[in-house]
């Protein structure tokens, strides 16, 4: 497998095709919990296949099945080259669906909970996830991001990121502390990508295969046409097109299925021609 890498924060070399943990514990936020043994098997196989960047969050879970617990069970003690990113900000409601946002005073507790659930002394990357299911913008993030910057200064966090932000919010965060990653909605939202490229910031689209609340699928017709020419699946073409977009883009497709995991990671070896890229971008 051909591995494409990115150096996060100037010090952590990670493979650009990583793994998103949201679907390990449940297919959707409204869905039932998944079999934890399958989740553990998926994580171990992902690492065997070269994944060394896992994206998770403390609110990924339902009932007795939680992504962070699965990660610790499957992979601790962790390999030195494994980078685990998490997100804080949303507060889970009684049915597991995130509702509301944490205040600045609540963020330390969320970070400490992630440290305990993952079994870590320091988190490699913590995003401040802003807002709910709507798009970015409309609020200051300075007070909350400053709390994460303090935790970084204390040694509890190695790198800081922001998620679901616009240009004003990114600039606000960068005035407080170095930002090493931006995580915004999938391929349709790359307005911040040029700034990230110039500053050496990773751009990490969430829902890289489409979906999510208000997201909908990607352009299946265009993807299908290219996939048919290449003998690949639409998911593989979607992932490969993300990786082809910029050396600063990291892909984090998630799944609770070993079969889909193998399919997704095979996108590392898919080579898009110039005409394929042109067709996908319309």
KOLLO-164155 format. One record per residue (C-alpha): residue in three letters; x, y, z. Coordinates in nm, 3 decimals, padded with zeros to 5 digits. Example, Ala and Ser with C-alpha at 12.3 -4.5 7.8 and 13.67 -1.06 7.14 Angstrom:
// residues 2
PT code      px      py      pz
PT  ALA  01.230 -00.450  00.780
PT  SER  01.367 -00.106  00.714
***
This chain:
// residues 282
PT code      px      py      pz
PT  UNK  00.000  00.000  00.000
PT  UNK  00.130  00.344 -00.094
PT  UNK  00.131  00.570  00.214
PT  UNK  00.082  00.946  00.180
PT  UNK  00.191  01.137  00.489
PT  UNK  00.149  01.476  00.655
PT  UNK  00.352  01.624  00.940
PT  UNK  00.111  01.748  01.204
PT  UNK  00.232  02.046  01.401
PT  UNK  00.574  02.010  01.246
PT  UNK  00.653  01.701  01.454
PT  UNK  00.403  01.414  01.416
PT  UNK  00.418  01.230  01.083
PT  UNK  00.082  01.068  01.015
PT  UNK -00.070  00.884  00.723
PT  UNK -00.314  01.105  00.533
PT  UNK -00.571  00.827  00.516
PT  UNK -00.679  00.773  00.873
PT  UNK -00.986  00.641  01.053
PT  UNK -01.291  00.817  01.197
PT  UNK -01.432  00.645  01.506
PT  UNK -01.785  00.787  01.508
PT  UNK -01.943  00.478  01.348
PT  UNK -01.764  00.228  01.572
PT  UNK -02.014  00.251  01.855
PT  UNK -02.325  00.324  01.646
PT  UNK -02.417  00.364  01.282
PT  UNK -02.571  00.706  01.345
PT  UNK -02.628  00.919  01.653
PT  UNK -02.991  00.804  01.652
PT  UNK -02.911  00.437  01.586
PT  UNK -02.866  00.147  01.828
PT  UNK -02.526  00.051  01.970
PT  UNK -02.306 -00.179  01.764
PT  UNK -02.129 -00.496  01.873
PT  UNK -01.820 -00.384  02.068
PT  UNK -01.618 -00.691  01.967
PT  UNK -01.656 -00.594  01.602
PT  UNK -01.543 -00.241  01.684
PT  UNK -01.230 -00.371  01.851
PT  UNK -01.157 -00.594  01.551
PT  UNK -01.202 -00.302  01.310
PT  UNK -00.959 -00.084  01.505
PT  UNK -00.692 -00.352  01.524
PT  UNK -00.723 -00.424  01.153
PT  UNK -00.704 -00.053  01.069
PT  UNK -00.372 -00.023  01.248
PT  UNK -00.247 -00.342  01.082
PT  UNK -00.323 -00.183  00.744
PT  UNK -00.119  00.129  00.819
PT  UNK -00.360  00.369  00.990
PT  UNK -00.182  00.579  01.252
PT  UNK -00.434  00.865  01.284
PT  UNK -00.762  00.794  01.462
PT  UNK -01.023  01.065  01.504
PT  UNK -01.266  01.024  01.794
PT  UNK -01.473  01.218  02.048
PT  UNK -01.601  01.160  02.398
PT  UNK -01.960  01.192  02.275
PT  UNK -01.930  00.906  02.022
PT  UNK -02.135  00.634  02.185
PT  UNK -02.457  00.502  02.326
PT  UNK -02.548  00.300  02.637
PT  UNK -02.247  00.079  02.719
PT  UNK -02.065  00.116  02.385
PT  UNK -01.833  00.415  02.349
PT  UNK -01.566  00.480  02.087
PT  UNK -01.296  00.589  02.333
PT  UNK -01.339  00.273  02.540
PT  UNK -01.316  00.060  02.225
PT  UNK -00.998  00.241  02.119
PT  UNK -00.833  00.180  02.457
PT  UNK -00.942 -00.185  02.463
PT  UNK -00.821 -00.250  02.110
PT  UNK -00.497 -00.054  02.097
PT  UNK -00.356  00.021  02.443
PT  UNK -00.071  00.021  02.517
PT  UNK -00.048  00.249  02.215
PT  UNK  00.221  00.241  01.950
PT  UNK  00.455  00.539  01.960
PT  UNK  00.354  00.649  01.610
PT  UNK -00.023  00.637  01.672
PT  UNK -00.190  00.979  01.682
PT  UNK -00.532  01.002  01.846
PT  UNK -00.737  01.316  01.786
PT  UNK -01.048  01.401  01.985
PT  UNK -01.306  01.679  01.993
PT  UNK -01.462  01.867  02.282
PT  UNK -01.748  02.115  02.284
PT  UNK -02.078  01.932  02.221
PT  UNK -02.265  01.797  02.523
PT  UNK -02.451  01.466  02.476
PT  UNK -02.819  01.461  02.561
PT  UNK -03.005  01.179  02.740
PT  UNK -03.048  00.979  02.416
PT  UNK -02.685  01.015  02.312
PT  UNK -02.742  01.285  02.050
PT  UNK -02.526  01.594  02.119
PT  UNK -02.726  01.895  02.238
PT  UNK -02.586  02.231  02.336
PT  UNK -02.227  02.340  02.378
PT  UNK -01.994  02.323  02.674
PT  UNK -01.905  02.647  02.841
PT  UNK -01.543  02.750  02.885
PT  UNK -01.564  02.627  03.245
PT  UNK -01.676  02.280  03.133
PT  UNK -01.402  02.216  02.878
PT  UNK -01.133  02.109  03.123
PT  UNK -01.363  01.838  03.255
PT  UNK -01.431  01.711  02.903
PT  UNK -01.059  01.694  02.824
PT  UNK -00.986  01.512  03.150
PT  UNK -01.267  01.265  03.075
PT  UNK -01.115  01.191  02.733
PT  UNK -00.775  01.136  02.892
PT  UNK -00.923  00.882  03.134
PT  UNK -01.141  00.700  02.880
PT  UNK -00.854  00.669  02.631
PT  UNK -00.599  00.582  02.900
PT  UNK -00.361  00.863  02.806
PT  UNK -00.152  01.117  02.995
PT  UNK -00.158  01.360  02.704
PT  UNK -00.386  01.399  02.404
PT  UNK -00.212  01.430  02.067
PT  UNK -00.473  01.660  01.911
PT  UNK -00.784  01.822  02.057
PT  UNK -01.033  02.011  01.841
PT  UNK -01.270  02.271  01.977
PT  UNK -01.591  02.165  01.799
PT  UNK -01.808  02.473  01.758
PT  UNK -02.183  02.494  01.710
PT  UNK -02.437  02.222  01.649
PT  UNK -02.549  02.065  01.323
PT  UNK -02.561  02.395  01.136
PT  UNK -02.273  02.549  00.943
PT  UNK -01.989  02.748  01.096
PT  UNK -01.985  03.111  01.201
PT  UNK -02.180  03.353  01.414
PT  UNK -02.008  03.329  01.753
PT  UNK -01.678  03.403  01.920
PT  UNK -01.465  03.105  02.016
PT  UNK -01.189  03.299  02.193
PT  UNK -01.284  03.224  02.554
PT  UNK -01.326  02.851  02.494
PT  UNK -01.018  02.813  02.275
PT  UNK -00.812  02.996  02.539
PT  UNK -00.903  02.721  02.788
PT  UNK -00.764  02.456  02.553
PT  UNK -00.453  02.669  02.504
PT  UNK -00.404  02.669  02.882
PT  UNK -00.436  02.290  02.891
PT  UNK -00.179  02.268  02.614
PT  UNK  00.058  02.485  02.818
PT  UNK  00.005  02.248  03.112
PT  UNK  00.109  01.951  02.897
PT  UNK -00.230  01.778  02.877
PT  UNK -00.266  01.851  02.504
PT  UNK  00.002  01.836  02.236
PT  UNK -00.175  02.002  01.940
PT  UNK -00.486  02.216  01.903
PT  UNK -00.745  02.220  01.628
PT  UNK -01.080  02.380  01.551
PT  UNK -01.387  02.224  01.391
PT  UNK -01.692  02.368  01.214
PT  UNK -01.539  02.715  01.193
PT  UNK -01.529  03.000  00.943
PT  UNK -01.234  03.225  00.853
PT  UNK -01.308  03.473  01.133
PT  UNK -01.316  03.200  01.397
PT  UNK -00.999  03.039  01.265
PT  UNK -00.819  03.374  01.279
PT  UNK -00.951  03.425  01.633
PT  UNK -00.807  03.091  01.741
PT  UNK -00.472  03.146  01.570
PT  UNK -00.424  03.472  01.762
PT  UNK -00.446  03.273  02.087
PT  UNK -00.237  02.961  02.014
PT  UNK -00.103  02.761  01.717
PT  UNK -00.373  02.573  01.525
PT  UNK -00.247  02.254  01.362
PT  UNK -00.573  02.116  01.216
PT  UNK -00.911  02.234  01.089
PT  UNK -01.201  01.989  01.069
PT  UNK -01.495  02.115  00.863
PT  UNK -01.769  01.945  00.661
PT  UNK -01.663  01.719  00.373
PT  UNK -01.572  01.811  00.014
PT  UNK -01.826  02.086 -00.035
PT  UNK -01.659  02.308  00.225
PT  UNK -01.297  02.383  00.142
PT  UNK -01.301  02.761  00.171
PT  UNK -01.031  02.754  00.439
PT  UNK -00.808  02.511  00.251
PT  UNK -00.577  02.774  00.089
PT  UNK -00.506  02.930  00.429
PT  UNK -00.439  02.588  00.578
PT  UNK -00.201  02.499  00.294
PT  UNK -00.006  02.821  00.338
PT  UNK  00.018  02.786  00.717
PT  UNK  00.098  02.413  00.726
PT  UNK -00.235  02.334  00.892
PT  UNK -00.401  01.999  00.824
PT  UNK -00.747  02.020  00.666
PT  UNK -00.961  01.725  00.780
PT  UNK -01.307  01.703  00.619
PT  UNK -01.562  01.529  00.837
PT  UNK -01.826  01.307  00.674
PT  UNK -01.576  01.246  00.392
PT  UNK -01.818  01.003  00.227
PT  UNK -02.116  01.235  00.266
PT  UNK -02.409  01.199  00.502
PT  UNK -02.454  01.347  00.843
PT  UNK -02.733  01.576  00.959
PT  UNK -02.817  01.808  00.672
PT  UNK -02.533  01.670  00.464
PT  UNK -02.675  01.424  00.215
PT  UNK -02.469  01.199 -00.011
PT  UNK -02.185  01.304 -00.236
PT  UNK -02.235  01.329 -00.613
PT  UNK -02.294  00.957 -00.673
PT  UNK -02.335  00.996 -01.049
PT  UNK -01.995  01.157 -01.107
PT  UNK -01.826  00.927 -00.858
PT  UNK -01.987  00.625 -01.020
PT  UNK -01.870  00.720 -01.368
PT  UNK -01.509  00.755 -01.254
PT  UNK -01.531  00.441 -01.042
PT  UNK -01.653  00.241 -01.341
PT  UNK -01.357  00.357 -01.552
PT  UNK -01.109  00.267 -01.279
PT  UNK -01.267 -00.056 -01.159
PT  UNK -01.311  00.093 -00.811
PT  UNK -01.600  00.166 -00.577
PT  UNK -01.760  00.508 -00.538
PT  UNK -01.634  00.525 -00.179
PT  UNK -01.277  00.464 -00.294
PT  UNK -01.303  00.735 -00.559
PT  UNK -01.449  00.979 -00.304
PT  UNK -01.158  00.917 -00.067
PT  UNK -00.896  00.932 -00.344
PT  UNK -01.041  01.260 -00.470
PT  UNK -01.002  01.411 -00.124
PT  UNK -00.639  01.303 -00.104
PT  UNK -00.579  01.441 -00.455
PT  UNK -00.724  01.779 -00.363
PT  UNK -00.425  01.893 -00.159
PT  UNK -00.125  01.753  00.033
PT  UNK -00.277  01.924  00.338
PT  UNK -00.599  01.719  00.328
PT  UNK -00.639  01.423  00.563
PT  UNK -00.920  01.174  00.508
PT  UNK -01.088  01.003  00.804
PT  UNK -01.358  00.770  00.666
PT  UNK -01.524  00.572  00.941
PT  UNK -01.700  00.239  00.952
PT  UNK -01.809 -00.035  01.188
PT  UNK -01.748 -00.303  00.924
PT  UNK -01.427 -00.491  00.850
PT  UNK -01.531 -00.523  00.485
PT  UNK -01.587 -00.151  00.443
PT  UNK -01.263 -00.078  00.627
PT  UNK -01.065 -00.283  00.376
PT  UNK -01.249 -00.112  00.089
PT  UNK -01.185  00.237  00.225
PT  UNK -00.815  00.188  00.293
PT  UNK -00.758  00.042 -00.053
PT  UNK -00.822  00.397 -00.180
PT  UNK -00.460  00.469 -00.082
PT  UNK -00.353  00.288 -00.398
PT  UNK -00.612  00.438 -00.632
PT  UNK -00.456  00.670 -00.890
PT  UNK -00.685  00.936 -01.033
PT  UNK -00.593  01.069 -01.377
PT  UNK -00.619  01.439 -01.460
PT  UNK -00.939  01.374 -01.654
PT  UNK -01.086  01.190 -01.352
PT  UNK -01.014  01.482 -01.123
PT  UNK -01.160  01.725 -01.378
PT  UNK -01.475  01.515 -01.409
PT  UNK -01.522  01.500 -01.031
PT  UNK -01.481  01.876 -00.995
PT  UNK -01.723  01.947 -01.274
***
